[in-house]
Amino acid sequence: MGIGFYFPAKAGATTSWIPLKQPVFPAEEPVDYPEQLTGETAGGMLYVQDKGTKRESFGLRFARLTLVDRNNALNFFNTVKKSFSTFEYEDRNQVLHAVRWTSDFDFPFVIEGRYSGTINLRKETA
C-alpha cells in the first residue's frame, strides 16, 4: 500500500501529499529512549535513570522523484513549516500516525529530471 501525508489530519485535510513513487527499502522505524542517564561503577555495576518517554521515528528515503512529486513534497513541507505543525502520516500498512517533520528539505537533482532525498518524521507522544 502507499503512504501519504495529510495536514492537519487525513479526515478534512487542507493539504496532502501522496507520493507518486513510494520510498525505497529498507523502511526505517527506529524506537529509542533518548532521555536516559547512565553511569557505571568501578565494579561494573550500571546505573540508569530514565528521564523521558519512548521516541518513535520514521526515515523515508525517496529515489528519483519527478519534479512534480518533489514540488508537491516541498509544498507540504512549507505548509507544515518543518517541525512547527503536526500532521498525519499514513504508513505502508495504512496506519495513521501524528508526526512532525524533523529533517531539512533536501532533494538534490540526481539524474535527468529526477530528485532523491530523505524525510525524517518524529511520532508525537500521546
N, CA, C and O atoms as a GROMACS GRO file, in nm:
protein
  504
    1MET      N    1   0.083  -0.118   0.000
    1MET     CA    2   0.000   0.000   0.000
    1MET      C    3   0.088   0.125   0.000
    1MET      O    4   0.206   0.120   0.036
    2GLY      N    5   0.030   0.234  -0.041
    2GLY     CA    6   0.104   0.358  -0.049
    2GLY      C    7   0.098   0.439   0.079
    2GLY      O    8   0.008   0.423   0.161
    3ILE      N    9   0.196   0.527   0.093
    3ILE     CA   10   0.200   0.616   0.209
    3ILE      C   11   0.135   0.749   0.171
    3ILE      O   12   0.110   0.777   0.054
    4GLY      N   13   0.108   0.832   0.274
    4GLY     CA   14   0.051   0.963   0.249
    4GLY      C   15   0.079   1.058   0.364
    4GLY      O   16   0.101   1.016   0.477
    5PHE      N   17   0.077   1.186   0.333
    5PHE     CA   18   0.098   1.293   0.431
    5PHE      C   19  -0.025   1.383   0.426
    5PHE      O   20  -0.067   1.425   0.318
    6TYR      N   21  -0.085   1.412   0.543
    6TYR     CA   22  -0.210   1.487   0.548
    6TYR      C   23  -0.203   1.594   0.656
    6TYR      O   24  -0.170   1.565   0.771
    7PHE      N   25  -0.235   1.718   0.619
    7PHE     CA   26  -0.237   1.827   0.715
    7PHE      C   27  -0.375   1.889   0.719
    7PHE      O   28  -0.431   1.916   0.612
    8PRO      N   29  -0.433   1.913   0.835
    8PRO     CA   30  -0.383   1.874   0.967
    8PRO      C   31  -0.408   1.726   0.999
    8PRO      O   32  -0.337   1.669   1.082
    9ALA      N   33  -0.507   1.664   0.934
    9ALA     CA   34  -0.536   1.522   0.955
    9ALA      C   35  -0.594   1.468   0.825
    9ALA      O   36  -0.638   1.544   0.739
   10LYS      N   37  -0.595   1.336   0.812
   10LYS     CA   38  -0.647   1.276   0.689
   10LYS      C   39  -0.793   1.313   0.667
   10LYS      O   40  -0.834   1.347   0.556
   11ALA      N   41  -0.871   1.307   0.775
   11ALA     CA   42  -1.011   1.348   0.766
   11ALA      C   43  -1.015   1.501   0.764
   11ALA      O   44  -0.984   1.564   0.865
   12GLY      N   45  -1.050   1.558   0.653
   12GLY     CA   46  -1.057   1.704   0.642
   12GLY      C   47  -0.925   1.770   0.613
   12GLY      O   48  -0.903   1.884   0.653
   13ALA      N   49  -0.835   1.700   0.546
   13ALA     CA   50  -0.704   1.758   0.515
   13ALA      C   51  -0.717   1.879   0.424
   13ALA      O   52  -0.791   1.877   0.325
   14THR      N   53  -0.645   1.986   0.459
   14THR     CA   54  -0.641   2.104   0.373
   14THR      C   55  -0.526   2.093   0.273
   14THR      O   56  -0.532   2.151   0.164
   15THR      N   57  -0.422   2.019   0.311
   15THR     CA   58  -0.308   1.994   0.223
   15THR      C   59  -0.268   1.849   0.239
   15THR      O   60  -0.266   1.795   0.350
   16SER      N   61  -0.236   1.785   0.129
   16SER     CA   62  -0.190   1.647   0.137
   16SER      C   63  -0.085   1.622   0.030
   16SER      O   64  -0.077   1.694  -0.070
   17TRP      N   65  -0.006   1.520   0.053
   17TRP     CA   66   0.091   1.474  -0.046
   17TRP      C   67   0.092   1.323  -0.043
   17TRP      O   68   0.126   1.262   0.059
   18ILE      N   69   0.055   1.263  -0.152
   18ILE     CA   70   0.062   1.118  -0.169
   18ILE      C   71   0.165   1.095  -0.279
   18ILE      O   72   0.136   1.115  -0.397
   19PRO      N   73   0.285   1.052  -0.240
   19PRO     CA   74   0.392   1.039  -0.338
   19PRO      C   75   0.354   0.945  -0.452
   19PRO      O   76   0.297   0.838  -0.430
   20LEU      N   77   0.387   0.987  -0.574
   20LEU     CA   78   0.363   0.901  -0.690
   20LEU      C   79   0.457   0.781  -0.687
   20LEU      O   80   0.422   0.673  -0.736
   21LYS      N   81   0.575   0.801  -0.630
   21LYS     CA   82   0.673   0.693  -0.618
   21LYS      C   83   0.697   0.670  -0.469
   21LYS      O   84   0.728   0.764  -0.396
   22GLN      N   85   0.684   0.547  -0.426
   22GLN     CA   86   0.696   0.512  -0.285
   22GLN      C   87   0.842   0.512  -0.239
   22GLN      O   88   0.932   0.503  -0.322
   23PRO      N   89   0.865   0.524  -0.107
   23PRO     CA   90   1.002   0.522  -0.055
   23PRO      C   91   1.072   0.389  -0.086
   23PRO      O   92   1.007   0.286  -0.104
   24VAL      N   93   1.203   0.394  -0.092
   24VAL     CA   94   1.282   0.273  -0.115
   24VAL      C   95   1.302   0.201   0.018
   24VAL      O   96   1.292   0.262   0.125
   25PHE      N   97   1.330   0.073   0.011
   25PHE     CA   98   1.354  -0.006   0.131
   25PHE      C   99   1.501  -0.004   0.165
   25PHE      O  100   1.582   0.018   0.075
   26PRO      N  101   1.541  -0.026   0.290
   26PRO     CA  102   1.456  -0.069   0.400
   26PRO      C  103   1.376   0.046   0.459
   26PRO      O  104   1.418   0.162   0.455
   27ALA      N  105   1.259   0.013   0.513
   27ALA     CA  106   1.177   0.111   0.583
   27ALA      C  107   1.235   0.127   0.723
   27ALA      O  108   1.245   0.030   0.798
   28GLU      N  109   1.272   0.249   0.758
   28GLU     CA  110   1.335   0.274   0.887
   28GLU      C  111   1.231   0.322   0.987
   28GLU      O  112   1.163   0.422   0.963
   29GLU      N  113   1.218   0.250   1.099
   29GLU     CA  114   1.124   0.288   1.204
   29GLU      C  115   1.188   0.266   1.341
   29GLU      O  116   1.141   0.183   1.418
   30PRO      N  117   1.296   0.340   1.371
   30PRO     CA  118   1.365   0.318   1.498
   30PRO      C  119   1.282   0.364   1.619
   30PRO      O  120   1.202   0.456   1.610
   31VAL      N  121   1.306   0.296   1.731
   31VAL     CA  122   1.245   0.331   1.860
   31VAL      C  123   1.360   0.352   1.957
   31VAL      O  124   1.455   0.274   1.958
   32ASP      N  125   1.351   0.456   2.040
   32ASP     CA  126   1.460   0.488   2.133
   32ASP      C  127   1.402   0.546   2.261
   32ASP      O  128   1.289   0.594   2.265
   33TYR      N  129   1.482   0.540   2.366
   33TYR     CA  130   1.456   0.609   2.492
   33TYR      C  131   1.574   0.703   2.514
   33TYR      O  132   1.665   0.671   2.590
   34PRO      N  133   1.574   0.820   2.449
   34PRO     CA  134   1.692   0.905   2.447
   34PRO      C  135   1.719   0.982   2.576
   34PRO      O  136   1.828   1.038   2.592
   35GLU      N  137   1.624   0.987   2.665
   35GLU     CA  138   1.641   1.068   2.787
   35GLU      C  139   1.685   0.982   2.905
   35GLU      O  140   1.631   0.996   3.014
   36GLN      N  141   1.781   0.894   2.884
   36GLN     CA  142   1.832   0.810   2.992
   36GLN      C  143   1.974   0.851   3.026
   36GLN      O  144   2.059   0.867   2.938
   37LEU      N  145   1.999   0.867   3.155
   37LEU     CA  146   2.133   0.896   3.203
   37LEU      C  147   2.191   0.766   3.256
   37LEU      O  148   2.126   0.696   3.334
   38THR      N  149   2.311   0.733   3.215
   38THR     CA  150   2.374   0.610   3.261
   38THR      C  151   2.508   0.639   3.325
   38THR      O  152   2.577   0.735   3.290
   39GLY      N  153   2.543   0.554   3.418
   39GLY     CA  154   2.672   0.563   3.484
   39GLY      C  155   2.715   0.424   3.526
   39GLY      O  156   2.632   0.338   3.552
   40GLU      N  157   2.845   0.403   3.532
   40GLU     CA  158   2.897   0.272   3.568
   40GLU      C  159   2.996   0.287   3.682
   40GLU      O  160   3.080   0.377   3.680
   41THR      N  161   2.986   0.198   3.780
   41THR     CA  162   3.079   0.200   3.893
   41THR      C  163   3.209   0.131   3.853
   41THR      O  164   3.217   0.067   3.748
   42ALA      N  165   3.310   0.145   3.938
   42ALA     CA  166   3.438   0.079   3.912
   42ALA      C  167   3.422  -0.072   3.907
   42ALA      O  168   3.498  -0.141   3.839
   43GLY      N  169   3.323  -0.125   3.980
   43GLY     CA  170   3.298  -0.269   3.981
   43GLY      C  171   3.216  -0.318   3.864
   43GLY      O  172   3.190  -0.438   3.854
   44GLY      N  173   3.173  -0.229   3.777
   44GLY     CA  174   3.099  -0.269   3.659
   44GLY      C  175   2.948  -0.263   3.673
   44GLY      O  176   2.876  -0.303   3.581
   45MET      N  177   2.897  -0.212   3.785
   45MET     CA  178   2.753  -0.200   3.805
   45MET      C  179   2.702  -0.081   3.724
   45MET      O  180   2.756   0.029   3.733
   46LEU      N  181   2.598  -0.104   3.645
   46LEU     CA  182   2.541   0.000   3.561
   46LEU      C  183   2.419   0.059   3.629
   46LEU      O  184   2.329  -0.014   3.670
   47TYR      N  185   2.416   0.192   3.640
   47TYR     CA  186   2.300   0.263   3.696
   47TYR      C  187   2.237   0.344   3.583
   47TYR      O  188   2.306   0.409   3.505
   48VAL      N  189   2.104   0.339   3.577
   48VAL     CA  190   2.031   0.410   3.472
   48VAL      C  191   1.917   0.488   3.534
   48VAL      O  192   1.840   0.436   3.614
   49GLN      N  193   1.907   0.616   3.496
   49GLN     CA  194   1.793   0.698   3.536
   49GLN      C  195   1.716   0.732   3.409
   49GLN      O  196   1.770   0.790   3.315
   50ASP      N  197   1.588   0.695   3.409
   50ASP     CA  198   1.503   0.721   3.293
   50ASP      C  199   1.433   0.854   3.314
   50ASP      O  200   1.358   0.871   3.410
   51LYS      N  201   1.457   0.950   3.224
   51LYS     CA  202   1.401   1.084   3.239
   51LYS      C  203   1.302   1.120   3.130
   51LYS      O  204   1.259   1.235   3.121
   52GLY      N  205   1.265   1.024   3.047
   52GLY     CA  206   1.178   1.061   2.937
   52GLY      C  207   1.092   0.947   2.888
   52GLY      O  208   1.083   0.841   2.950
   53THR      N  209   1.030   0.972   2.776
   53THR     CA  210   0.940   0.875   2.718
   53THR      C  211   1.002   0.814   2.592
   53THR      O  212   1.105   0.859   2.542
   54LYS      N  213   0.937   0.713   2.547
   54LYS     CA  214   0.981   0.645   2.425
   54LYS      C  215   0.969   0.741   2.307
   54LYS      O  216   0.874   0.819   2.298
   55ARG      N  217   1.065   0.735   2.216
   55ARG     CA  218   1.062   0.817   2.096
   55ARG      C  219   1.061   0.725   1.974
   55ARG      O  220   1.149   0.640   1.957
   56GLU      N  221   0.960   0.744   1.889
   56GLU     CA  222   0.949   0.666   1.766
   56GLU      C  223   0.967   0.761   1.648
   56GLU      O  224   0.925   0.876   1.651
   57SER      N  225   1.030   0.710   1.545
   57SER     CA  226   1.052   0.793   1.427
   57SER      C  227   1.042   0.708   1.300
   57SER      O  228   1.040   0.585   1.304
   58PHE      N  229   1.036   0.778   1.189
   58PHE     CA  230   1.027   0.714   1.058
   58PHE      C  231   1.129   0.781   0.966
   58PHE      O  232   1.137   0.903   0.959
   59GLY      N  233   1.206   0.700   0.898
   59GLY     CA  234   1.301   0.750   0.798
   59GLY      C  235   1.257   0.703   0.661
   59GLY      O  236   1.254   0.583   0.633
   60LEU      N  237   1.225   0.798   0.575
   60LEU     CA  238   1.173   0.765   0.442
   60LEU      C  239   1.270   0.813   0.336
   60LEU      O  240   1.294   0.933   0.322
   61ARG      N  241   1.326   0.720   0.261
   61ARG     CA  242   1.421   0.754   0.155
   61ARG      C  243   1.352   0.743   0.020
   61ARG      O  244   1.296   0.639  -0.014
   62PHE      N  245   1.358   0.852  -0.054
   62PHE     CA  246   1.296   0.855  -0.187
   62PHE      C  247   1.405   0.862  -0.292
   62PHE      O  248   1.502   0.937  -0.279
   63ALA      N  249   1.389   0.784  -0.397
   63ALA     CA  250   1.486   0.782  -0.506
   63ALA      C  251   1.418   0.819  -0.636
   63ALA      O  252   1.317   0.761  -0.675
   64ARG      N  253   1.474   0.917  -0.702
   64ARG     CA  254   1.434   0.956  -0.837
   64ARG      C  255   1.288   0.998  -0.849
   64ARG      O  256   1.214   0.947  -0.933
   65LEU      N  257   1.249   1.092  -0.763
   65LEU     CA  258   1.115   1.151  -0.776
   65LEU      C  259   1.112   1.244  -0.896
   65LEU      O  260   1.214   1.301  -0.934
   66THR      N  261   0.995   1.260  -0.954
   66THR     CA  262   0.978   1.357  -1.062
   66THR      C  263   0.979   1.498  -1.003
   66THR      O  264   0.965   1.514  -0.882
   67LEU      N  265   0.995   1.597  -1.087
   67LEU     CA  266   0.991   1.736  -1.042
   67LEU      C  267   0.855   1.768  -0.981
   67LEU      O  268   0.848   1.840  -0.882
   68VAL      N  269   0.748   1.717  -1.039
   68VAL     CA  270   0.613   1.741  -0.986
   68VAL      C  271   0.601   1.685  -0.844
   68VAL      O  272   0.551   1.753  -0.755
   69ASP      N  273   0.647   1.561  -0.823
   69ASP     CA  274   0.641   1.499  -0.690
   69ASP      C  275   0.729   1.575  -0.591
   69ASP      O  276   0.689   1.596  -0.476
   70ARG      N  277   0.848   1.615  -0.635
   70ARG     CA  278   0.938   1.692  -0.548
   70ARG      C  279   0.873   1.824  -0.508
   70ARG      O  280   0.880   1.864  -0.391
   71ASN      N  281   0.810   1.892  -0.602
   71ASN     CA  282   0.745   2.020  -0.572
   71ASN      C  283   0.624   2.001  -0.481
   71ASN      O  284   0.597   2.087  -0.397
   72ASN      N  285   0.550   1.892  -0.497
   72ASN     CA  286   0.439   1.863  -0.406
   72ASN      C  287   0.489   1.838  -0.265
   72ASN      O  288   0.427   1.880  -0.168
   73ALA      N  289   0.603   1.769  -0.253
   73ALA     CA  290   0.664   1.747  -0.121
   73ALA      C  291   0.708   1.880  -0.060
   73ALA      O  292   0.687   1.904   0.059
   74LEU      N  293   0.768   1.967  -0.140
   74LEU     CA  294   0.812   2.098  -0.092
   74LEU      C  295   0.692   2.182  -0.048
   74LEU      O  296   0.700   2.252   0.053
   75ASN      N  297   0.584   2.178  -0.122
   75ASN     CA  298   0.463   2.250  -0.084
   75ASN      C  299   0.412   2.201   0.052
   75ASN      O  300   0.372   2.281   0.136
   76PHE      N  301   0.414   2.070   0.073
   76PHE     CA  302   0.370   2.015   0.202
   76PHE      C  303   0.464   2.060   0.313
   76PHE      O  304   0.419   2.100   0.420
   77PHE      N  305   0.596   2.053   0.288
   77PHE     CA  306   0.697   2.097   0.385
   77PHE      C  307   0.674   2.243   0.424
   77PHE      O  308   0.680   2.277   0.542
   78ASN      N  309   0.647   2.328   0.326
   78ASN     CA  310   0.622   2.470   0.354
   78ASN      C  311   0.491   2.491   0.430
   78ASN      O  312   0.481   2.583   0.510
   79THR      N  313   0.392   2.406   0.405
   79THR     CA  314   0.265   2.417   0.476
   79THR      C  315   0.282   2.386   0.624
   79THR      O  316   0.231   2.459   0.709
   80VAL      N  317   0.353   2.277   0.656
   80VAL     CA  318   0.370   2.239   0.797
   80VAL      C  319   0.487   2.314   0.862
   80VAL      O  320   0.506   2.306   0.984
   81LYS      N  321   0.563   2.388   0.783
   81LYS     CA  322   0.678   2.467   0.831
   81LYS      C  323   0.775   2.380   0.911
   81LYS      O  324   0.806   2.409   1.027
   82LYS      N  325   0.821   2.275   0.846
   82LYS     CA  326   0.913   2.177   0.905
   82LYS      C  327   0.850   2.117   1.030
   82LYS      O  328   0.752   2.043   1.018
   83SER      N  329   0.902   2.144   1.148
   83SER     CA  330   0.853   2.082   1.272
   83SER      C  331   0.744   2.162   1.342
   83SER      O  332   0.694   2.118   1.446
   84PHE      N  333   0.708   2.277   1.288
   84PHE     CA  334   0.615   2.366   1.359
   84PHE      C  335   0.478   2.304   1.380
   84PHE      O  336   0.421   2.316   1.488
   85SER      N  337   0.424   2.239   1.278
   85SER     CA  338   0.289   2.183   1.286
   85SER      C  339   0.291   2.031   1.280
   85SER      O  340   0.371   1.971   1.207
   86THR      N  341   0.204   1.970   1.358
   86THR     CA  342   0.187   1.825   1.348
   86THR      C  343   0.096   1.794   1.230
   86THR      O  344   0.016   1.877   1.187
   87PHE      N  345   0.109   1.674   1.178
   87PHE     CA  346   0.024   1.627   1.069
   87PHE      C  347   0.013   1.476   1.079
   87PHE      O  348   0.081   1.413   1.161
   88GLU      N  349  -0.070   1.417   0.995
   88GLU     CA  350  -0.085   1.272   0.996
   88GLU      C  351  -0.007   1.210   0.881
   88GLU      O  352  -0.016   1.253   0.766
   89TYR      N  353   0.068   1.109   0.916
   89TYR     CA  354   0.143   1.029   0.819
   89TYR      C  355   0.079   0.891   0.815
   89TYR      O  356   0.062   0.827   0.919
   90GLU      N  357   0.043   0.846   0.697
   90GLU     CA  358  -0.013   0.712   0.680
   90GLU      C  359   0.097   0.620   0.629
   90GLU      O  360   0.150   0.640   0.520
   91ASP      N  361   0.131   0.519   0.709
   91ASP     CA  362   0.240   0.430   0.671
   91ASP      C  363   0.196   0.325   0.569
   91ASP      O  364   0.079   0.323   0.528
   92ARG      N  365   0.287   0.241   0.529
   92ARG     CA  366   0.259   0.143   0.424
   92ARG      C  367   0.155   0.039   0.466
   92ARG      O  368   0.103  -0.033   0.381
   93ASN      N  369   0.125   0.031   0.596
   93ASN     CA  370   0.022  -0.060   0.646
   93ASN      C  371  -0.111   0.011   0.669
   93ASN      O  372  -0.202  -0.045   0.730
   94GLN      N  373  -0.122   0.133   0.620
   94GLN     CA  374  -0.242   0.217   0.631
   94GLN      C  375  -0.274   0.253   0.776
   94GLN      O  376  -0.391   0.268   0.812
   95VAL      N  377  -0.170   0.268   0.859
   95VAL     CA  378  -0.186   0.313   0.997
   95VAL      C  379  -0.150   0.462   1.001
   95VAL      O  380  -0.047   0.503   0.947
   96LEU      N  381  -0.236   0.542   1.064
   96LEU     CA  382  -0.212   0.686   1.075
   96LEU      C  383  -0.132   0.716   1.201
   96LEU      O  384  -0.157   0.658   1.307
   97HIS      N  385  -0.034   0.806   1.188
   97HIS     CA  386   0.050   0.849   1.300
   97HIS      C  387   0.053   1.001   1.303
   97HIS      O  388   0.068   1.064   1.198
   98ALA      N  389   0.039   1.061   1.421
   98ALA     CA  390   0.059   1.205   1.437
   98ALA      C  391   0.209   1.228   1.447
   98ALA      O  392   0.274   1.174   1.536
   99VAL      N  393   0.263   1.308   1.355
   99VAL     CA  394   0.408   1.325   1.346
   99VAL      C  395   0.445   1.472   1.322
   99VAL      O  396   0.361   1.557   1.296
  100ARG      N  397   0.576   1.496   1.333
  100ARG     CA  398   0.637   1.623   1.292
  100ARG      C  399   0.752   1.592   1.197
  100ARG      O  400   0.820   1.490   1.211
  101TRP      N  401   0.771   1.679   1.100
  101TRP     CA  402   0.881   1.667   1.003
  101TRP      C  403   1.005   1.721   1.072
  101TRP      O  404   1.004   1.836   1.115
  102THR      N  405   1.111   1.642   1.085
  102THR     CA  406   1.228   1.686   1.161
  102THR      C  407   1.353   1.711   1.077
  102THR      O  408   1.452   1.762   1.129
  103SER      N  409   1.351   1.676   0.950
  103SER     CA  410   1.470   1.696   0.867
  103SER      C  411   1.454   1.818   0.778
  103SER      O  412   1.342   1.866   0.754
  104ASP      N  413   1.566   1.867   0.728
  104ASP     CA  414   1.562   1.973   0.629
  104ASP      C  415   1.499   1.918   0.501
  104ASP      O  416   1.493   1.797   0.482
  105PHE      N  417   1.454   2.008   0.415
  105PHE     CA  418   1.408   1.964   0.283
  105PHE      C  419   1.528   1.968   0.190
  105PHE      O  420   1.574   2.075   0.150
  106ASP      N  421   1.578   1.852   0.155
  106ASP     CA  422   1.696   1.843   0.070
  106ASP      C  423   1.676   1.729  -0.030
  106ASP      O  424   1.703   1.613   0.000
  107PHE      N  425   1.629   1.765  -0.148
  107PHE     CA  426   1.606   1.669  -0.256
  107PHE      C  427   1.687   1.713  -0.377
  107PHE      O  428   1.635   1.778  -0.467
  108PRO      N  429   1.817   1.677  -0.379
  108PRO     CA  430   1.902   1.722  -0.490
  108PRO      C  431   1.867   1.654  -0.622
  108PRO      O  432   1.814   1.544  -0.627
  109PHE      N  433   1.900   1.725  -0.727
  109PHE     CA  434   1.886   1.676  -0.865
  109PHE      C  435   1.989   1.566  -0.884
  109PHE      O  436   2.109   1.592  -0.872
  110VAL      N  437   1.945   1.443  -0.913
  110VAL     CA  438   2.041   1.331  -0.921
  110VAL      C  439   2.060   1.276  -1.062
  110VAL      O  440   2.167   1.224  -1.094
  111ILE      N  441   1.961   1.288  -1.145
  111ILE     CA  442   1.969   1.239  -1.282
  111ILE      C  443   1.862   1.315  -1.361
  111ILE      O  444   1.770   1.370  -1.300
  112GLU      N  445   1.872   1.320  -1.489
  112GLU     CA  446   1.782   1.400  -1.572
  112GLU      C  447   1.636   1.396  -1.526
  112GLU      O  448   1.567   1.296  -1.540
  113GLY      N  449   1.592   1.509  -1.471
  113GLY     CA  450   1.452   1.524  -1.430
  113GLY      C  451   1.413   1.450  -1.304
  113GLY      O  452   1.294   1.437  -1.276
  114ARG      N  453   1.510   1.402  -1.226
  114ARG     CA  454   1.478   1.322  -1.106
  114ARG      C  455   1.551   1.376  -0.983
  114ARG      O  456   1.662   1.429  -0.992
  115TYR      N  457   1.485   1.361  -0.867
  115TYR     CA  458   1.534   1.413  -0.740
  115TYR      C  459   1.526   1.305  -0.633
  115TYR      O  460   1.429   1.228  -0.630
  116SER      N  461   1.626   1.298  -0.547
  116SER     CA  462   1.627   1.200  -0.439
  116SER      C  463   1.649   1.270  -0.306
  116SER      O  464   1.712   1.376  -0.301
  117GLY      N  465   1.596   1.211  -0.199
  117GLY     CA  466   1.614   1.270  -0.068
  117GLY      C  467   1.554   1.184   0.041
  117GLY      O  468   1.493   1.080   0.015
  118THR      N  469   1.573   1.229   0.164
  118THR     CA  470   1.525   1.157   0.282
  118THR      C  471   1.438   1.248   0.366
  118THR      O  472   1.469   1.366   0.384
  119ILE      N  473   1.330   1.193   0.418
  119ILE     CA  474   1.241   1.264   0.509
  119ILE      C  475   1.244   1.192   0.643
  119ILE      O  476   1.224   1.071   0.649
  120ASN      N  477   1.270   1.266   0.750
  120ASN     CA  478   1.266   1.210   0.885
  120ASN      C  479   1.146   1.267   0.958
  120ASN      O  480   1.125   1.388   0.963
  121LEU      N  481   1.068   1.177   1.015
  121LEU     CA  482   0.948   1.214   1.090
  121LEU      C  483   0.962   1.165   1.233
  121LEU      O  484   1.017   1.057   1.257
  122ARG      N  485   0.913   1.243   1.326
  122ARG     CA  486   0.912   1.203   1.467
  122ARG      C  487   0.768   1.191   1.513
  122ARG      O  488   0.689   1.284   1.500
  123LYS      N  489   0.735   1.075   1.568
  123LYS     CA  490   0.599   1.049   1.615
  123LYS      C  491   0.574   1.127   1.743
  123LYS      O  492   0.657   1.129   1.833
  124GLU      N  493   0.458   1.190   1.750
  124GLU     CA  494   0.418   1.263   1.869
  124GLU      C  495   0.382   1.164   1.980
  124GLU      O  496   0.318   1.062   1.955
  125THR      N  497   0.422   1.195   2.102
  125THR     CA  498   0.387   1.109   2.214
  125THR      C  499   0.246   1.141   2.260
  125THR      O  500   0.200   1.256   2.254
  126ALA      N  501   0.178   1.038   2.305
  126ALA     CA  502   0.038   1.056   2.346
  126ALA      C  503   0.027   1.124   2.479
  126ALA      O  504  -0.084   1.147   2.528
   0.00000   0.00000   0.00000
